[in-house]
Amino acid sequence: MIRHYRRMNLHFRAALATDVGLIRAKNEDSAFAGDRLILVADGMGGMPAGEFASDIVVRRMSGLDEYDGDKPIDALVTAVEAANDEIATAAEADPERVGMGTTVTAMLAFEDQIALVHVGDSRAYLLRDGELVQVTADDTYVQMLVDRGELTRAEARNHPQRALVTQALQGGPMDPYSAVLLLAAPDRVLICSDGLSDYVDDDDIAATLRACPDPQQAADQLVKLTLAAGAPDNVTAIVADLAD
């Protein structure tokens, strides 16, 4: 007997929630939640430069929601590099934008693959069978100390330099992390800015993702938890369910 296997065509059922928080005057986070591409970019460098940098990333990468090539990781990395080059050009053209930058964490669904690219400290999480796993490592000074065994994860959460990133899209050299994730329906993923992950612990994030079957309800509730925790930073969350 000849067996015919159907090729999966994964996509996201994604929902986005964002808030300026309780202290900041403007939201420097930018995000995109499409059918096949989801991403969060957290701008830095002061207003309006941070907002401008994160917007460049979304504008450069959002077209990948219609990607039809066969190398999704290469497409993601190329788009990140192009955004980094544009940030460099924009900073050279306007002295007020010197030093601006942004994080980026993005996932692209293509056939039976989920490609991931990551720079900075915006996180990606996976919820599978009720268990939450962080699938990105923060590009931060405190994460480096954790990796060396000099800090515990609990100590890192309250470290005064926890927001010090070791790389970002700032127009200079960088080394994006990229990977293919072995995901399938009904896996759930979360991409968020550090405005969420710094102030809501992983146990509460996991409980919310388990309790809210609708992605929009889950994203909205995560933002509400951040606001209840004081929300000194902008907060953005994309909750996406894998569907075939």
C-alpha positions as CSV (number, residue, x, y, z in Angstrom):
1,M,0.0,0.0,0.0
2,I,1.3,3.5,-0.9
3,R,0.8,6.0,1.9
4,H,0.3,9.6,1.1
5,Y,1.4,12.1,3.7
6,R,-0.2,15.6,3.8
7,R,2.3,18.4,4.2
8,M,1.3,20.7,7.1
9,N,0.8,24.3,6.4
10,L,1.2,25.9,9.9
11,H,-0.1,29.3,10.7
12,F,-0.9,31.4,13.7
13,R,-4.1,32.4,15.4
14,A,-2.5,35.5,16.9
15,A,-3.7,38.3,19.1
16,L,-1.8,41.4,20.1
17,A,-2.2,43.6,23.2
18,T,0.0,46.6,24.1
19,D,-0.1,49.5,26.6
20,V,2.1,52.5,27.3
21,G,2.2,51.5,31.0
22,L,1.7,53.8,34.0
23,I,4.9,55.9,33.9
24,R,6.1,56.4,30.3
25,A,4.6,59.2,28.1
26,K,4.8,57.2,24.9
27,N,4.8,53.6,23.7
28,E,8.1,52.7,22.1
29,D,7.1,49.1,21.5
30,S,6.1,48.1,18.0
31,A,4.6,44.7,17.0
32,F,3.0,42.7,14.2
33,A,0.6,39.8,14.5
34,G,-0.2,38.2,11.2
35,D,-1.3,34.9,9.9
36,R,2.3,33.6,9.4
37,L,4.5,36.2,11.1
38,I,4.5,37.5,14.6
39,L,7.1,39.9,16.1
40,V,7.8,42.3,18.9
41,A,10.3,45.1,18.8
42,D,11.1,47.1,21.9
43,G,12.6,50.5,21.1
44,M,15.3,52.2,23.1
45,G,17.3,55.4,23.0
46,G,14.7,57.9,24.2
47,M,11.7,59.4,22.5
48,P,11.1,59.7,19.6
49,A,14.1,57.6,18.6
50,G,13.2,54.3,20.2
51,E,9.7,54.4,18.7
52,F,11.3,55.2,15.3
53,A,13.8,52.3,15.5
54,S,11.1,49.7,16.5
55,D,8.8,51.0,13.7
56,I,11.6,50.4,11.2
57,V,11.8,46.8,12.2
58,V,8.1,46.2,11.8
59,R,8.0,48.0,8.5
60,R,11.0,46.0,7.2
61,M,9.7,42.6,8.4
62,S,5.9,42.7,8.1
63,G,6.1,41.8,4.4
64,L,7.3,38.3,5.4
65,D,3.7,37.5,6.4
66,E,3.3,36.7,2.6
67,Y,6.7,34.9,2.4
68,D,6.7,32.2,-0.3
69,G,10.4,31.2,-0.5
70,D,12.0,28.0,0.9
71,K,14.5,29.5,3.4
72,P,12.5,31.2,6.2
73,I,15.4,31.6,8.6
74,D,17.5,33.3,5.9
75,A,14.6,35.6,5.1
76,L,14.2,36.6,8.8
77,V,17.9,37.2,9.3
78,T,18.1,39.2,6.1
79,A,15.2,41.4,7.1
80,V,16.7,42.0,10.5
81,E,20.0,43.0,9.0
82,A,18.2,45.3,6.6
83,A,16.4,47.0,9.5
84,N,19.7,47.4,11.3
85,D,21.3,49.0,8.3
86,E,18.3,51.4,8.0
87,I,18.6,52.3,11.7
88,A,22.3,53.2,11.1
89,T,21.4,55.4,8.1
90,A,18.6,57.2,10.1
91,A,21.0,57.8,13.0
92,E,23.6,59.3,10.7
93,A,21.0,61.6,9.2
94,D,19.7,63.0,12.5
95,P,22.0,63.6,15.5
96,E,19.0,63.3,17.8
97,R,18.6,59.7,16.8
98,V,22.2,58.7,17.6
99,G,22.2,55.7,19.9
100,M,18.7,54.7,19.1
101,G,18.0,51.0,18.8
102,T,15.5,48.2,19.3
103,T,15.1,44.6,20.2
104,V,13.4,42.1,17.9
105,T,11.9,38.7,18.5
106,A,10.0,37.2,15.6
107,M,8.6,33.9,14.4
108,L,7.7,32.9,10.8
109,A,5.5,29.9,10.0
110,F,6.3,28.2,6.8
111,E,4.9,24.8,5.8
112,D,5.8,22.5,8.7
113,Q,8.4,24.8,10.2
114,I,8.5,27.7,12.6
115,A,11.6,29.9,12.1
116,L,12.8,32.1,15.0
117,V,15.1,35.2,15.1
118,H,16.0,37.0,18.3
119,V,18.1,40.0,19.3
120,G,17.9,41.7,22.7
121,D,15.6,40.9,25.6
122,S,12.1,40.6,24.2
123,R,11.2,37.0,24.9
124,A,9.5,34.1,23.2
125,Y,7.8,31.4,25.3
126,L,6.2,28.1,24.4
127,L,3.2,26.6,26.2
128,R,2.9,22.9,25.5
129,D,0.8,20.4,27.5
130,G,0.4,23.1,30.1
131,E,4.1,23.6,30.7
132,L,5.8,26.9,29.9
133,V,9.3,27.0,28.5
134,Q,11.3,30.1,27.6
135,V,12.7,29.5,24.1
136,T,14.9,32.6,23.8
137,A,17.8,33.7,26.0
138,D,18.0,37.4,26.9
139,D,20.9,39.3,25.4
140,T,21.6,41.1,28.7
141,Y,24.3,41.6,31.3
142,V,22.4,39.8,34.0
143,Q,21.7,36.8,31.8
144,M,25.5,36.5,31.2
145,L,25.9,36.5,35.0
146,V,23.2,33.8,35.3
147,D,25.0,31.7,32.6
148,R,28.2,32.0,34.5
149,G,26.5,30.8,37.7
150,E,27.1,34.2,39.4
151,L,23.4,35.0,39.8
152,T,20.3,32.9,40.1
153,R,17.3,33.5,37.9
154,A,15.4,34.9,40.9
155,E,18.2,37.3,41.7
156,A,18.4,38.4,38.1
157,R,14.8,39.5,38.2
158,N,15.6,42.2,40.7
159,H,19.1,43.1,39.6
160,P,19.5,46.9,39.1
161,Q,21.2,46.3,35.7
162,R,18.6,43.8,34.4
163,A,17.7,46.1,31.5
164,L,21.3,46.4,30.3
165,V,21.2,44.7,26.9
166,T,24.4,43.3,25.4
167,Q,23.2,43.5,21.8
168,A,20.4,45.2,19.9
169,L,19.6,46.6,16.5
170,Q,21.5,49.9,16.8
171,G,23.2,50.1,13.4
172,G,26.4,48.4,14.4
173,P,27.6,44.8,14.5
174,M,25.3,42.2,15.9
175,D,24.8,38.5,15.9
176,P,21.1,37.5,15.7
177,Y,20.1,34.1,17.2
178,S,18.1,32.0,14.8
179,A,16.6,28.5,15.0
180,V,13.9,26.2,13.6
181,L,11.4,25.3,16.3
182,L,9.6,21.9,16.2
183,L,6.1,23.1,16.9
184,A,2.7,21.9,16.0
185,A,-1.0,22.5,16.8
186,P,-2.2,23.0,19.5
187,D,1.1,24.5,20.8
188,R,0.7,28.1,22.1
189,V,3.5,30.7,21.9
190,L,4.0,34.1,23.5
191,I,6.3,36.9,22.3
192,C,6.5,39.8,24.7
193,S,8.6,42.9,25.5
194,D,10.5,43.0,28.8
195,G,7.8,45.3,30.1
196,L,5.8,42.1,30.7
197,S,8.5,39.5,31.6
198,D,10.3,41.8,34.1
199,Y,7.2,42.4,36.2
200,V,5.0,39.3,35.8
201,D,6.7,36.1,36.8
202,D,6.7,32.9,34.7
203,D,4.2,31.1,36.9
204,D,1.6,33.8,36.5
205,I,2.3,34.0,32.8
206,A,1.8,30.2,32.5
207,A,-1.4,30.3,34.6
208,T,-2.8,33.0,32.3
209,L,-2.0,31.2,29.1
210,R,-3.6,28.0,30.5
211,A,-6.7,29.7,31.8
212,C,-7.6,31.8,28.7
213,P,-8.5,29.7,25.7
214,D,-8.9,32.7,23.4
215,P,-5.6,34.3,22.4
216,Q,-6.9,37.9,22.6
217,Q,-8.3,37.2,26.1
218,A,-4.9,35.9,27.1
219,A,-2.9,38.8,25.7
220,D,-5.3,41.3,27.3
221,Q,-5.0,39.6,30.7
222,L,-1.2,39.6,30.6
223,V,-1.2,43.3,30.0
224,K,-3.7,43.7,32.9
225,L,-1.4,41.8,35.2
226,T,1.5,44.0,34.2
227,L,-0.5,47.2,35.0
228,A,-1.5,45.7,38.3
229,A,2.2,45.2,39.0
230,G,2.9,48.9,38.4
231,A,3.9,48.8,34.7
232,P,6.8,51.2,34.8
233,D,7.6,50.3,31.2
234,N,5.7,49.9,28.0
235,V,4.2,46.4,27.7
236,T,3.4,44.3,24.6
237,A,2.3,40.7,24.3
238,I,1.4,38.5,21.3
239,V,-0.3,35.3,22.1
240,A,-0.5,32.9,19.2
241,D,-2.0,29.4,18.8
242,L,-0.5,27.1,16.2
243,A,-3.0,25.8,13.7
244,D,-2.7,23.5,10.6
